[in-house]
């Protein structure tokens, strides 16, 4: 992270909570006194459509993330991490959910996840696959998937925002009746990465 600047590319498919996750991270960063710029959402936000945001924390003039400049790629779906690799460099942390969402309209076979992980690990040094769907179910609800991934992000030593700030922002952005579930999910993602 150069000069306390930090860039994230966050991607997945519609319905997974990508936009809400980006908002929570951005608000947490602002609450800690960082400048934040976030791109418009790319793609279609309906279910199964690709969605991505570009979030930049620090002194940036533009929300657009140049190729090969992401400090982290956070992918909610394995194929979406492949689509986002033009933002990665050798030092980028690549955190991604290993559970596929197979398009109902797809006519091509879905790649083998273990092969995908192996190829990523051969080409990047910071590959962090996470069984986020299962961890969300273990926390109490598959819909907490984005909170599992949010917890995983906060476990990275180079992530510039504290877990406490992220949790506070989550509480500001989500209904109180889901706070306990979301806290469990954040902790499960955090513990998975910390090992």
Residue pairs with C-beta under 8 A, 6 or more apart in sequence:
1 71
1 158
1 160
3 58
3 59
4 34
4 58
4 160
5 56
5 57
5 58
5 59
5 60
6 56
6 57
6 58
6 71
6 72
6 158
6 159
6 160
7 54
7 55
7 56
7 57
7 60
7 65
7 69
7 70
7 71
7 72
8 25
8 54
8 55
8 56
8 57
8 70
8 71
8 72
8 73
8 74
8 153
9 52
9 53
9 54
9 55
9 65
9 70
9 72
9 73
9 74
9 84
9 87
9 88
10 18
10 21
10 22
10 25
10 52
10 53
10 54
10 55
10 73
10 74
10 75
10 76
11 18
11 50
11 51
11 52
11 53
11 73
11 74
11 75
11 76
11 77
11 80
11 81
11 83
11 84
12 18
12 50
12 51
12 52
12 75
12 76
12 77
12 80
12 97
13 47
13 48
13 49
13 50
13 51
13 76
13 77
13 80
13 101
14 43
14 44
14 45
14 46
14 47
14 48
14 49
14 50
14 51
15 46
15 47
15 48
16 51
16 76
16 77
16 101
16 145
16 146
17 76
17 143
17 145
17 146
18 41
18 51
18 52
18 53
18 76
18 146
19 41
19 45
19 51
19 53
20 146
20 173
20 174
21 74
21 146
21 149
21 150
22 38
22 53
22 55
23 173
24 150
24 166
24 169
24 170
24 173
25 55
25 150
25 153
25 161
25 166
25 169
26 36
26 38
26 55
26 57
27 169
27 172
27 173
28 161
28 162
28 165
28 166
28 168
28 169
29 36
29 57
29 160
29 161
29 165
30 36
31 165
31 168
31 169
32 160
32 161
32 162
32 165
34 57
34 58
34 160
34 161
35 57
35 58
35 59
35 60
36 55
36 56
36 57
37 55
37 56
37 60
37 62
37 63
38 53
38 54
38 55
38 56
38 63
39 53
39 54
39 55
39 63
39 64
39 65
40 63
41 51
41 52
41 53
42 50
42 51
42 52
42 53
43 49
43 50
43 51
43 52
44 50
44 51
45 51
48 101
48 103
48 104
48 105
50 80
50 83
52 80
52 83
52 84
54 63
54 64
54 65
54 87
56 62
56 63
56 65
57 160
57 161
58 160
65 87
67 86
67 87
68 86
68 87
68 88
68 89
69 87
69 89
70 84
70 87
70 88
70 89
70 92
71 91
71 92
71 93
71 158
72 92
72 93
72 94
72 95
72 153
72 156
72 159
73 81
73 84
73 85
73 87
73 88
73 92
73 93
73 94
73 95
73 96
74 95
74 96
74 149
74 152
74 153
75 81
75 84
75 94
75 95
75 96
75 97
76 96
76 97
76 132
76 145
76 146
76 149
77 96
77 97
77 99
77 100
77 101
78 96
78 97
78 98
78 99
78 100
78 111
78 113
78 116
79 100
79 110
79 111
80 96
81 94
81 96
81 120
82 116
88 94
88 124
90 124
90 125
91 125
91 126
92 124
92 126
93 126
93 128
93 156
93 158
94 120
94 124
94 126
94 127
94 128
95 128
95 130
95 149
95 152
95 153
95 156
95 193
96 128
96 129
96 130
97 130
97 131
97 132
97 133
97 145
97 149
98 113
98 117
98 129
98 130
98 131
98 132
99 131
99 132
99 133
99 134
100 110
100 113
102 110
117 127
117 129
120 127
121 127
128 152
128 193
130 148
130 149
130 152
130 189
130 192
130 193
131 192
132 145
132 148
132 149
132 152
132 189
133 142
133 145
135 148
135 185
135 188
135 189
135 192
136 142
136 143
136 144
136 145
136 147
136 148
136 185
136 188
138 188
139 147
139 148
139 181
139 184
139 185
139 188
140 181
140 184
140 185
141 181
144 178
144 181
144 182
144 184
144 185
145 185
147 170
147 181
147 182
147 185
147 186
147 189
148 185
148 186
148 188
148 189
148 192
149 189
150 166
150 170
150 185
150 186
150 189
151 163
151 185
151 186
151 187
151 188
151 189
151 190
151 191
151 192
151 193
152 189
152 190
152 192
152 193
153 159
153 166
153 189
154 161
154 162
154 163
154 166
154 186
154 190
155 163
155 189
155 190
155 191
155 192
155 193
155 194
156 193
163 186
163 190
166 186
167 183
167 186
170 179
170 182
170 183
170 186
171 179
174 182
